[in-house]
Amino acid sequence: MDDADDAAGTGADSTLAPDVLIAGGGVAGLTAATFTARAGLETLVVDDGESILRRNAHLENVPGFPAGVNAQRFLDLLAEQAGESGAAFLSGRVTDLDAGGDDEAHAVRVEGADGETVLTAPFVVAASWSDASYLEGSGAALLERGSKTYVDTDDCGRTAVDGLYAAGRLAAKSHQAAVCAGHGAEAGLAIIEDSDRPFYQDWVAPEGYFTERGREVPPGCEEIPASEWERREQVAIDRMREAFAEPHPDGPTMHPSVVAKRAREGNEADESATDAGE
């Protein structure tokens, strides 16, 4: 998937064909990407940078962060983890999905800064909360609840369309980062299962955990000696120190309705000042 960045700038004639395409780079989408990429599936995340989590001022109920964590930093770390697991990224917004038939890949249309790109993938995860219009006509059951649109799925994110999944808020999960991360993981594991890829667990065990019980190391698992887990722990410590050495440079984004309200108020204030000066 090294050509993902190139595809963003080649316009409508460029086509990519990953194993898994994930629409949305929020908590659910990035978590799903980490799982599928670590299982060896070529994974592409299409992200427009507008995850709703970026509106959060400070996450205070995510497991593992006793004092909370900056939401921007949390998303950055999730993206780094997905990337280091092997996922690629394409900047843009999914605008249409043409569901494939039996044993056919889904065609996904992406609008980016440099034009339109068409991609195909046998597995697609819809994890973009802000807009579900691209799923209209896909065959997935859409649920209208007030002003919100959700996708009907089973517990693991499968829709009524083979190879099409939904994760996180779009699948009507709670508006909580930890819940959406968990559902993204469920969707990722469902794809791994449905792909028929040999897989047991994504589990790093101490040396001898399986083999000294007379078992082969299962697919997806790994045994490592003490020297290696000590090395990995030190790498993790160094990465966290680096990540949290300085405050995040970006603040939370505001709700669009508040942005519009403030803009109107600013225009009205400018008009009043102009009138007063005449």
Backbone bond lengths (Angstrom), bond angles and torsions (degrees), N, CA, C in turn:
res aa  C-N    CA-C-N  psi(-1)  N-CA   C-N-CA  omega(-1)  CA-C   N-CA-C  phi
1 M - - - 1.455 - - 1.522 112.37 -
2 D 1.328 118.28 20.64 1.453 120.59 -179.75 1.516 112.59 -66.10
3 D 1.352 117.63 -16.82 1.452 119.91 -178.00 1.519 112.50 -88.72
4 A 1.337 118.27 8.95 1.460 120.04 -177.83 1.513 111.57 -61.91
5 D 1.336 117.06 -43.38 1.449 119.46 -179.71 1.520 110.99 -64.68
6 D 1.349 117.52 -37.61 1.454 120.75 178.18 1.521 110.61 -62.94
7 A 1.336 116.38 -38.12 1.459 120.02 -176.50 1.511 111.76 -63.03
8 A 1.323 116.80 -30.27 1.455 119.78 -177.75 1.515 111.73 -63.56
9 G 1.338 117.21 -22.96 1.447 118.73 -175.17 1.507 114.75 -113.41
10 T 1.343 118.58 11.10 1.451 119.19 -175.71 1.511 113.84 -104.08
11 G 1.356 117.78 -0.56 1.454 119.89 172.47 1.506 114.18 83.13
12 A 1.353 115.03 -162.53 1.453 121.36 -167.74 1.516 113.93 -69.23
13 D 1.337 118.45 -21.72 1.450 119.70 -175.60 1.520 113.11 -83.19
14 S 1.321 117.43 -7.04 1.461 120.23 -177.08 1.520 110.29 -83.96
15 T 1.340 116.59 132.42 1.457 121.50 179.01 1.514 109.27 -130.14
16 L 1.329 115.69 131.39 1.456 121.83 174.57 1.520 108.25 -113.78
17 A 1.311 116.66 154.02 1.462 120.22 -178.44 1.521 110.80 -137.03
18 P 1.341 117.91 71.84 1.463 119.91 175.70 1.524 110.46 -73.41
19 D 1.322 116.27 168.67 1.464 119.93 172.16 1.524 110.42 -70.94
20 V 1.333 115.22 -40.10 1.463 121.69 -175.62 1.523 108.77 -130.77
21 L 1.324 116.31 128.05 1.458 121.02 172.99 1.520 108.02 -114.61
22 I 1.325 115.92 128.98 1.460 121.09 -178.81 1.518 108.80 -116.01
23 A 1.326 116.27 120.05 1.457 122.11 179.44 1.521 108.61 -92.42
24 G 1.327 116.03 102.42 1.457 120.09 179.37 1.512 112.28 122.24
25 G 1.334 115.92 125.00 1.457 121.02 -179.15 1.512 112.80 -108.13
26 G 1.335 116.64 40.39 1.454 121.02 173.77 1.520 110.30 -92.00
27 V 1.323 115.91 -162.88 1.464 120.61 -174.91 1.528 111.84 -60.33
28 A 1.335 117.60 -48.05 1.463 120.47 -177.22 1.523 111.37 -65.80
29 G 1.334 116.75 -46.62 1.456 120.24 -177.82 1.513 112.81 -64.09
30 L 1.331 117.20 -43.55 1.464 120.47 -178.76 1.524 111.72 -68.36
31 T 1.327 116.88 -35.96 1.465 119.25 178.05 1.525 110.54 -68.00
32 A 1.330 116.80 -43.39 1.465 119.94 176.35 1.525 110.32 -58.84
33 A 1.334 116.64 -41.55 1.463 121.21 -179.04 1.522 111.54 -62.48
34 T 1.325 116.81 -40.34 1.461 120.15 179.08 1.524 110.84 -61.06
35 F 1.327 116.70 -42.71 1.461 119.89 -178.24 1.524 111.60 -68.72
36 T 1.335 117.80 -46.51 1.467 118.94 -177.18 1.527 111.40 -69.02
37 A 1.331 116.85 -38.37 1.465 119.55 179.77 1.525 111.19 -66.80
38 R 1.328 116.96 -41.37 1.463 119.98 179.38 1.529 111.49 -65.28
39 A 1.325 116.86 -24.21 1.463 120.55 177.94 1.527 111.84 -83.65
40 G 1.338 117.10 0.50 1.453 120.45 176.74 1.510 115.03 92.58
41 L 1.335 118.12 8.31 1.457 121.10 176.99 1.532 108.98 -87.92
42 E 1.329 116.80 130.33 1.460 119.65 177.59 1.523 108.41 -64.42
43 T 1.315 115.67 120.34 1.464 121.33 -170.37 1.518 110.27 -123.72
44 L 1.324 115.97 131.63 1.459 122.09 177.88 1.520 109.25 -123.45
45 V 1.338 116.63 127.09 1.459 122.46 177.36 1.526 108.50 -103.54
46 V 1.326 116.44 121.73 1.462 121.66 174.89 1.522 107.23 -97.32
47 D 1.324 116.48 118.59 1.465 120.60 -170.61 1.520 110.44 -136.03
48 D 1.329 116.03 131.63 1.466 119.92 176.86 1.521 112.14 -100.54
49 G 1.346 116.67 6.00 1.458 120.68 176.26 1.510 115.04 75.11
50 E 1.341 117.34 15.92 1.459 120.03 -175.31 1.524 112.89 -115.10
51 S 1.323 117.32 35.92 1.463 119.38 176.75 1.521 110.09 -55.07
52 I 1.327 115.74 136.14 1.463 119.84 -179.34 1.527 111.43 -63.27
53 L 1.337 117.30 -21.39 1.460 119.70 179.56 1.528 111.47 -64.99
54 R 1.324 117.06 -22.76 1.464 119.59 179.45 1.526 112.08 -66.95
55 R 1.328 117.27 -10.00 1.469 120.43 175.35 1.528 112.09 -83.94
56 N 1.328 116.22 -9.27 1.460 120.18 -178.02 1.527 110.35 -79.19
57 A 1.341 116.65 134.01 1.465 120.65 -178.45 1.524 112.43 -81.00
58 H 1.341 117.97 -32.58 1.466 120.83 178.92 1.520 108.38 -166.64
59 L 1.327 116.94 119.52 1.464 121.47 179.46 1.525 109.34 -78.44
60 E 1.321 117.13 125.92 1.463 119.41 -175.44 1.519 113.97 -123.68
61 N 1.348 118.15 4.23 1.469 118.74 179.77 1.524 112.44 -130.57
62 V 1.341 116.70 22.89 1.463 120.25 176.35 1.527 108.74 -85.46
63 P 1.320 118.84 127.83 1.464 120.79 -179.17 1.525 112.11 -55.11
64 G 1.334 115.11 138.01 1.456 120.37 175.17 1.505 115.70 95.59
65 F 1.347 117.64 -2.93 1.464 121.02 179.50 1.527 108.67 -125.43
66 P 1.336 118.13 85.82 1.470 121.43 -174.42 1.527 113.93 -57.35
67 A 1.338 117.81 -32.34 1.461 121.05 179.95 1.523 111.64 -101.02
68 G 1.329 116.80 11.56 1.451 120.35 -176.45 1.517 110.90 83.75
69 V 1.336 116.09 179.87 1.462 120.66 -178.54 1.526 108.84 -152.89
70 N 1.313 115.70 143.89 1.454 121.24 175.63 1.529 109.20 -60.53
71 A 1.330 117.70 128.69 1.464 121.19 -175.36 1.525 112.06 -63.74
72 Q 1.334 117.07 -36.85 1.465 119.97 178.19 1.532 110.12 -63.92
73 R 1.327 115.44 -42.86 1.464 120.18 179.40 1.524 110.52 -63.71
74 F 1.314 115.98 -41.84 1.462 120.69 -179.64 1.524 110.57 -59.58
75 L 1.334 116.94 -45.91 1.462 120.45 178.50 1.526 111.40 -65.19
76 D 1.330 116.77 -39.76 1.467 119.88 177.84 1.527 110.90 -59.28
77 L 1.328 116.08 -43.45 1.464 120.06 -179.18 1.526 111.42 -67.31
78 L 1.337 116.97 -38.66 1.460 119.74 176.84 1.526 110.74 -61.93
79 A 1.339 116.45 -41.12 1.464 120.33 179.42 1.531 110.89 -66.55
80 E 1.335 116.75 -41.17 1.463 119.91 177.44 1.523 110.75 -61.37
81 Q 1.322 115.79 -42.37 1.463 119.88 -179.35 1.523 111.12 -63.95
82 A 1.336 116.94 -43.81 1.462 120.01 178.39 1.526 110.45 -62.48
83 G 1.340 116.20 -42.21 1.456 119.98 179.84 1.515 112.52 -64.43
84 E 1.322 116.79 -43.42 1.461 119.86 -179.69 1.525 111.63 -71.51
85 S 1.329 116.64 -19.09 1.469 120.28 175.14 1.520 111.33 -79.30
86 G 1.346 116.24 -13.21 1.459 119.95 177.36 1.511 115.09 120.83
87 A 1.344 118.51 -3.06 1.462 120.61 179.97 1.525 110.44 -73.79
88 A 1.322 116.03 147.46 1.460 122.87 174.30 1.522 108.61 -107.44
89 F 1.336 116.15 163.82 1.457 120.95 -175.92 1.527 110.45 -129.43
90 L 1.319 115.13 143.52 1.460 122.21 175.83 1.522 107.62 -131.54
91 S 1.324 117.07 123.67 1.456 121.04 -179.91 1.520 109.70 -78.84
92 G 1.320 116.64 124.02 1.456 120.30 179.77 1.515 111.07 160.77
93 R 1.333 114.96 -177.57 1.461 121.66 -179.06 1.526 108.89 -126.41
94 V 1.328 116.63 131.81 1.460 120.88 176.00 1.526 108.43 -71.55
95 T 1.337 116.30 126.96 1.463 120.71 -177.24 1.522 113.34 -112.50
96 D 1.340 117.29 -16.42 1.462 118.96 -178.74 1.520 109.38 -161.04
97 L 1.329 115.74 146.81 1.461 121.41 176.47 1.515 108.50 -133.59
98 D 1.324 115.74 121.97 1.458 122.28 176.67 1.523 107.09 -104.93
99 A 1.330 115.70 103.22 1.462 120.13 -175.53 1.517 110.68 -65.24
100 G 1.323 116.00 131.94 1.454 120.68 178.54 1.518 111.05 -75.04
101 G 1.312 115.86 161.12 1.456 120.47 176.39 1.515 110.54 -82.97
102 D 1.321 116.74 -157.83 1.460 120.91 -179.97 1.523 110.33 -59.24
103 D 1.330 115.27 125.91 1.468 122.29 177.19 1.525 113.13 60.32
104 E 1.323 117.92 19.98 1.456 121.28 177.41 1.523 109.71 -111.31
105 A 1.324 115.62 146.55 1.458 120.16 179.81 1.525 110.11 -75.15
106 H 1.317 115.63 154.82 1.457 121.63 174.63 1.527 109.18 -81.05
107 A 1.316 116.90 141.55 1.465 121.74 175.99 1.523 108.49 -99.71
108 V 1.316 116.33 127.62 1.460 121.90 -175.41 1.522 109.01 -122.75
109 R 1.324 115.84 127.89 1.462 121.02 179.86 1.528 108.72 -100.89
110 V 1.326 115.70 129.70 1.462 121.73 -176.84 1.522 109.62 -122.33
111 E 1.314 115.99 131.17 1.459 121.73 176.03 1.518 108.39 -102.16
112 G 1.341 116.15 120.50 1.454 121.49 178.87 1.511 111.11 -121.88
113 A 1.320 115.95 -176.81 1.458 120.64 -177.36 1.521 112.07 -63.19
114 D 1.332 117.33 -28.21 1.461 121.15 -176.37 1.520 113.25 -106.71
115 G 1.312 116.90 18.88 1.451 118.80 177.00 1.510 112.86 121.54
116 E 1.319 114.61 -160.29 1.454 121.82 -172.80 1.522 110.53 -103.77
117 T 1.325 115.28 140.95 1.459 121.87 178.36 1.519 108.63 -128.35
118 V 1.323 117.34 137.08 1.458 121.74 176.85 1.524 108.41 -109.40
119 L 1.320 115.43 129.27 1.458 121.39 -179.27 1.515 108.79 -124.44
120 T 1.315 116.72 154.75 1.459 120.76 174.45 1.521 108.75 -127.78
121 A 1.324 115.78 143.24 1.458 121.07 179.69 1.523 109.25 -156.39
122 P 1.323 117.99 138.83 1.468 120.03 176.91 1.523 112.94 -71.38
123 F 1.354 116.61 -22.80 1.459 120.91 179.13 1.526 109.21 -126.40
124 V 1.321 116.05 128.21 1.463 121.72 179.51 1.523 108.60 -129.44
125 V 1.336 115.68 133.27 1.463 121.41 175.69 1.522 108.48 -112.96
126 A 1.318 116.74 119.25 1.460 121.97 174.87 1.523 107.70 -87.99
127 A 1.327 115.98 109.59 1.464 120.54 -178.01 1.520 110.47 -133.30
128 S 1.330 116.15 28.28 1.463 121.63 -178.63 1.520 108.85 -104.14
129 W 1.308 116.84 103.44 1.454 120.19 -173.03 1.521 112.84 -69.19
130 S 1.314 118.33 -35.91 1.461 120.37 -168.51 1.525 113.91 -70.30
131 D 1.340 118.05 -21.16 1.460 119.25 -175.27 1.521 109.59 -153.14
132 A 1.330 116.41 119.95 1.465 120.91 178.45 1.519 111.48 -114.08
133 S 1.338 117.56 11.25 1.463 120.62 -175.51 1.525 112.02 -62.85
134 Y 1.336 117.63 -26.73 1.466 119.94 -178.68 1.528 112.38 -69.02
135 L 1.339 117.22 -10.96 1.463 120.52 179.35 1.525 112.48 -92.41
136 E 1.326 117.14 -6.95 1.461 119.75 178.17 1.525 109.26 -64.93
137 G 1.309 116.54 128.53 1.455 120.77 -178.05 1.513 114.09 85.57
138 S 1.335 117.37 0.17 1.466 120.35 -179.08 1.524 112.36 -78.89
139 G 1.330 116.16 -19.30 1.457 120.49 -174.47 1.508 112.91 101.71
140 A 1.342 117.10 -13.64 1.466 120.48 176.08 1.522 109.17 -73.39
141 A 1.328 116.67 143.66 1.460 121.16 179.47 1.527 109.22 -79.69
142 L 1.334 116.47 120.81 1.457 121.94 178.80 1.524 109.18 -100.64
143 L 1.315 116.09 137.28 1.458 122.56 -177.47 1.521 109.26 -112.02
144 E 1.315 117.06 119.90 1.460 121.78 178.57 1.525 108.72 -94.23
145 R 1.317 116.28 120.22 1.461 121.75 178.52 1.524 107.97 -130.22
146 G 1.333 115.31 96.25 1.449 119.46 -175.34 1.516 109.84 67.00
147 S 1.327 116.30 -126.36 1.464 120.75 179.90 1.525 112.19 -89.88
148 K 1.331 117.45 0.28 1.457 121.55 -175.13 1.528 111.44 -103.64
149 T 1.326 115.57 149.48 1.460 122.25 175.52 1.520 108.79 -120.84
150 Y 1.323 116.07 127.48 1.454 121.77 179.16 1.522 109.50 -120.49
151 V 1.331 115.67 168.51 1.459 121.77 177.30 1.519 108.41 -112.37
152 D 1.312 116.42 131.85 1.465 121.49 179.49 1.528 109.01 -77.39
153 T 1.328 116.76 123.29 1.465 121.79 -178.93 1.522 110.14 -136.39
154 D 1.335 115.20 167.97 1.452 118.51 168.04 1.526 108.24 -82.06
155 D 1.322 117.49 -174.96 1.465 120.21 -175.23 1.523 113.01 -62.35
156 C 1.331 117.07 -24.18 1.465 120.99 -176.50 1.521 113.11 -101.25
157 G 1.333 117.30 9.67 1.454 120.33 175.03 1.513 115.48 93.34
158 R 1.333 118.65 1.17 1.463 120.30 179.04 1.531 109.81 -73.06
159 T 1.331 116.45 136.60 1.460 121.18 174.64 1.526 109.05 -98.06
160 A 1.339 115.83 -173.99 1.463 120.34 178.21 1.521 112.21 -73.21
161 V 1.336 117.24 -8.66 1.467 122.18 -178.59 1.523 108.98 -103.12
162 D 1.317 117.38 124.98 1.460 120.89 179.14 1.531 110.19 -57.81
163 G 1.321 115.76 131.10 1.457 120.40 177.38 1.513 114.81 83.55
164 L 1.335 117.97 -0.86 1.463 121.38 178.38 1.524 109.21 -114.11
165 Y 1.329 115.56 127.40 1.460 122.46 -176.06 1.526 108.60 -127.95
166 A 1.317 116.14 159.82 1.464 121.13 172.53 1.517 107.46 -133.83
167 A 1.338 115.94 144.58 1.462 119.68 -175.30 1.518 110.86 -139.07
168 G 1.329 115.20 148.30 1.458 121.05 174.71 1.513 113.27 77.71
169 R 1.336 116.05 -143.95 1.464 121.17 -175.71 1.517 112.37 -58.83
170 L 1.331 117.62 -35.62 1.458 120.50 -179.23 1.524 111.30 -63.27
171 A 1.334 116.53 -24.22 1.461 121.86 177.18 1.528 110.94 -96.16
172 A 1.333 116.17 21.17 1.471 123.56 175.79 1.522 113.10 67.51
173 K 1.333 116.84 26.62 1.453 119.67 175.03 1.527 110.05 -81.35
174 S 1.322 115.99 160.92 1.458 121.92 -177.24 1.521 111.35 -57.12
175 H 1.327 114.78 149.21 1.463 121.95 -178.55 1.530 109.73 -77.94
176 Q 1.335 116.73 57.92 1.459 122.82 -177.88 1.526 108.94 -135.73
177 A 1.329 116.57 135.27 1.462 121.00 -175.26 1.528 111.87 -60.14
178 A 1.337 117.16 -43.03 1.460 119.91 -177.10 1.528 111.18 -64.62
179 V 1.330 116.38 -39.32 1.466 120.49 179.75 1.525 110.30 -66.70
180 C 1.336 116.55 -43.98 1.463 120.15 -178.93 1.525 111.37 -67.17
181 A 1.331 116.91 -35.96 1.465 119.64 175.87 1.524 110.05 -62.34
182 G 1.328 116.19 -44.47 1.459 119.79 179.13 1.513 112.33 -61.58
183 H 1.345 116.10 -40.16 1.459 118.20 -179.58 1.522 111.27 -71.78
184 G 1.333 117.35 -33.09 1.457 119.81 173.85 1.518 111.27 -61.26
185 A 1.338 116.13 -40.40 1.463 120.49 176.85 1.525 110.86 -63.70
186 E 1.346 116.60 -41.70 1.469 120.53 177.91 1.526 110.65 -59.55
187 A 1.339 116.35 -45.00 1.463 120.02 179.99 1.527 110.85 -64.25
188 G 1.337 116.27 -41.49 1.457 119.44 178.16 1.519 112.19 -61.28
189 L 1.323 116.52 -43.43 1.464 120.52 178.89 1.527 111.37 -67.06
190 A 1.346 116.86 -34.83 1.464 119.79 177.45 1.525 110.53 -63.42
191 I 1.332 116.50 -40.26 1.466 120.15 178.12 1.522 110.46 -64.28
192 I 1.325 116.67 -43.82 1.467 120.01 179.02 1.529 110.01 -59.13
193 E 1.326 116.05 -44.03 1.469 120.28 178.39 1.526 111.03 -63.39
194 D 1.334 116.88 -45.18 1.464 120.94 -176.62 1.525 112.48 -71.68
195 S 1.329 116.97 -20.44 1.464 120.29 179.01 1.525 112.31 -79.64
196 D 1.331 116.17 -7.00 1.470 122.12 -178.10 1.525 112.41 63.55
197 R 1.325 116.41 21.21 1.468 120.04 177.09 1.531 108.72 -76.03
198 P 1.342 118.14 132.60 1.470 119.76 177.78 1.528 110.13 -57.13
199 F 1.316 116.23 122.94 1.462 119.46 -174.39 1.522 108.88 -160.25
200 Y 1.335 115.19 136.14 1.465 120.33 177.28 1.523 109.47 -114.20
201 Q 1.316 116.15 -65.63 1.457 121.99 176.25 1.525 107.87 -153.29
202 D 1.330 116.14 152.25 1.461 120.23 170.10 1.527 105.49 -88.15
203 W 1.330 115.27 93.95 1.464 119.64 -167.82 1.523 109.38 -145.44
204 V 1.339 117.07 122.32 1.462 121.69 176.42 1.524 107.43 -101.25
205 A 1.316 116.15 115.56 1.459 121.67 -173.39 1.528 110.59 -112.22
206 P 1.342 117.04 156.75 1.468 119.47 174.64 1.529 110.22 -67.70
207 E 1.313 115.08 151.85 1.462 121.25 -178.05 1.529 110.82 -54.03
208 G 1.329 116.21 129.71 1.455 121.96 179.21 1.513 114.36 96.23
209 Y 1.327 117.35 -9.01 1.466 121.05 -175.86 1.526 111.45 -56.37
210 F 1.314 116.64 -43.18 1.464 121.21 177.52 1.530 111.19 -98.56
211 T 1.335 115.24 -49.50 1.468 119.77 -169.64 1.519 113.03 -65.13
212 E 1.328 118.14 -32.68 1.462 119.63 179.66 1.524 112.19 -79.02
213 R 1.323 116.20 -1.67 1.466 120.75 171.43 1.523 110.32 -105.51
214 G 1.346 115.10 12.88 1.453 119.83 177.76 1.513 113.96 77.50
215 R 1.338 117.31 19.14 1.458 121.25 -179.19 1.518 110.58 -110.76
216 E 1.328 116.00 148.05 1.452 119.84 169.47 1.528 108.61 -74.71
217 V 1.327 115.95 153.54 1.460 119.50 175.95 1.527 107.78 -69.19
218 P 1.346 118.59 120.53 1.468 121.03 -174.72 1.529 111.78 -67.72
219 P 1.339 117.10 158.86 1.468 121.06 176.60 1.529 111.10 -58.15
220 G 1.319 116.01 132.95 1.461 120.95 -179.31 1.511 113.37 92.33
221 C 1.331 116.90 -12.98 1.460 121.20 -179.52 1.526 110.38 -102.05
222 E 1.317 114.51 168.61 1.459 120.67 -178.47 1.522 108.48 -152.10
223 E 1.321 116.65 140.28 1.460 121.99 170.87 1.523 108.46 -108.53
224 I 1.337 116.47 133.18 1.463 118.73 179.68 1.530 109.73 -132.19
225 P 1.341 117.03 145.35 1.465 120.69 178.45 1.523 110.87 -74.62
226 A 1.328 115.77 169.45 1.465 120.90 -177.29 1.521 111.69 -58.23
227 S 1.325 117.42 -39.05 1.464 119.82 -178.87 1.522 111.60 -61.49
228 E 1.336 116.20 -34.47 1.462 119.62 -178.57 1.518 111.61 -77.02
229 W 1.358 118.04 -41.16 1.467 115.99 179.35 1.517 111.48 -70.40
230 E 1.334 117.53 -28.45 1.466 119.60 174.09 1.529 110.36 -67.19
231 R 1.341 116.33 -40.23 1.461 120.01 178.17 1.527 110.60 -63.19
232 R 1.333 116.35 -45.05 1.462 120.00 -178.70 1.529 111.24 -65.10
233 E 1.321 116.39 -37.11 1.462 118.43 178.23 1.522 110.70 -64.20
234 Q 1.328 117.12 -40.37 1.461 119.91 179.63 1.523 110.92 -65.86
235 V 1.329 116.46 -39.75 1.468 120.09 176.18 1.523 109.91 -60.09
236 A 1.339 116.49 -42.92 1.464 120.67 179.89 1.525 111.06 -63.59
237 I 1.325 117.06 -42.19 1.466 120.95 178.56 1.526 110.32 -61.16
238 D 1.328 115.86 -45.83 1.464 119.96 -179.10 1.530 111.24 -63.44
239 R 1.336 116.63 -40.17 1.462 120.23 -179.69 1.522 111.11 -65.01
240 M 1.321 117.02 -41.17 1.459 119.98 -179.80 1.529 111.15 -68.44
241 R 1.317 116.62 -39.14 1.465 119.34 176.75 1.523 110.65 -60.69
242 E 1.322 115.47 -42.97 1.460 119.76 179.65 1.525 111.15 -65.62
243 A 1.338 116.25 -43.08 1.462 120.59 -176.66 1.522 112.28 -64.62
244 F 1.330 116.66 -34.84 1.461 120.36 -174.38 1.531 112.92 -108.36
245 A 1.327 116.49 16.86 1.466 119.76 -178.40 1.522 112.13 -67.67
246 E 1.335 116.86 -31.80 1.461 121.88 -178.06 1.523 109.43 -133.11
247 P 1.344 117.53 154.66 1.467 119.44 174.37 1.525 110.59 -59.59
248 H 1.314 116.45 150.48 1.461 119.89 179.10 1.525 109.51 -66.75
249 P 1.336 118.08 137.27 1.468 119.97 -175.88 1.525 114.39 -70.90
250 D 1.339 117.24 -19.16 1.464 120.08 -176.33 1.521 111.22 -106.54
251 G 1.315 115.92 136.45 1.452 120.83 174.98 1.512 110.79 -89.19
252 P 1.328 117.16 176.36 1.467 120.39 179.18 1.522 111.06 -67.95
253 T 1.332 115.76 150.44 1.457 120.29 174.19 1.525 108.89 -85.88
254 M 1.311 116.02 150.89 1.458 120.69 -177.41 1.526 110.45 -91.60
255 H 1.333 116.12 155.51 1.458 120.77 176.37 1.528 109.07 -59.48
256 P 1.345 117.91 136.49 1.469 120.44 -176.81 1.523 114.33 -53.96
257 S 1.335 117.53 -35.14 1.461 119.36 -179.11 1.526 111.29 -67.33
258 V 1.339 116.69 -34.09 1.462 120.26 178.02 1.526 109.96 -71.85
259 V 1.339 116.30 -38.89 1.464 120.11 176.75 1.519 110.05 -59.42
260 A 1.340 116.72 -45.01 1.465 120.72 179.67 1.523 111.12 -64.81
261 K 1.333 116.75 -41.35 1.466 121.12 179.80 1.527 110.60 -61.96
262 R 1.327 116.24 -45.39 1.462 119.93 -179.44 1.524 110.97 -65.25
263 A 1.338 115.97 -35.85 1.465 119.39 178.30 1.525 110.63 -64.88
264 R 1.348 116.17 -42.37 1.467 119.63 178.14 1.520 110.87 -62.56
265 E 1.334 115.11 -44.55 1.460 119.13 -179.54 1.523 111.16 -63.57
266 G 1.344 116.04 -37.23 1.458 119.72 178.10 1.514 111.66 -65.84
267 N 1.331 116.28 -40.71 1.466 119.90 178.28 1.522 111.14 -65.16
268 E 1.344 115.49 -40.53 1.463 119.30 179.05 1.524 111.02 -64.87
269 A 1.340 116.40 -38.58 1.465 119.88 178.62 1.521 110.65 -65.85
270 D 1.344 116.48 -39.57 1.469 119.99 178.25 1.521 110.81 -64.01
271 E 1.342 116.26 -41.11 1.462 119.96 179.82 1.527 110.88 -65.42
272 S 1.339 116.01 -39.19 1.466 119.83 179.20 1.521 110.73 -65.05
273 A 1.338 115.84 -41.05 1.461 119.64 179.59 1.520 110.78 -65.43
274 T 1.337 116.02 -37.89 1.469 119.93 178.66 1.519 111.00 -65.78
275 D 1.350 115.71 -43.39 1.465 119.86 179.32 1.525 111.10 -63.05
276 A 1.334 115.94 -39.21 1.463 119.78 -178.33 1.521 111.37 -67.67
277 G 1.331 116.41 -27.73 1.455 119.66 -177.56 1.508 113.60 -85.57
278 E 1.328 117.00 -9.14 1.468 119.56 -178.65 1.535 111.73 -83.08
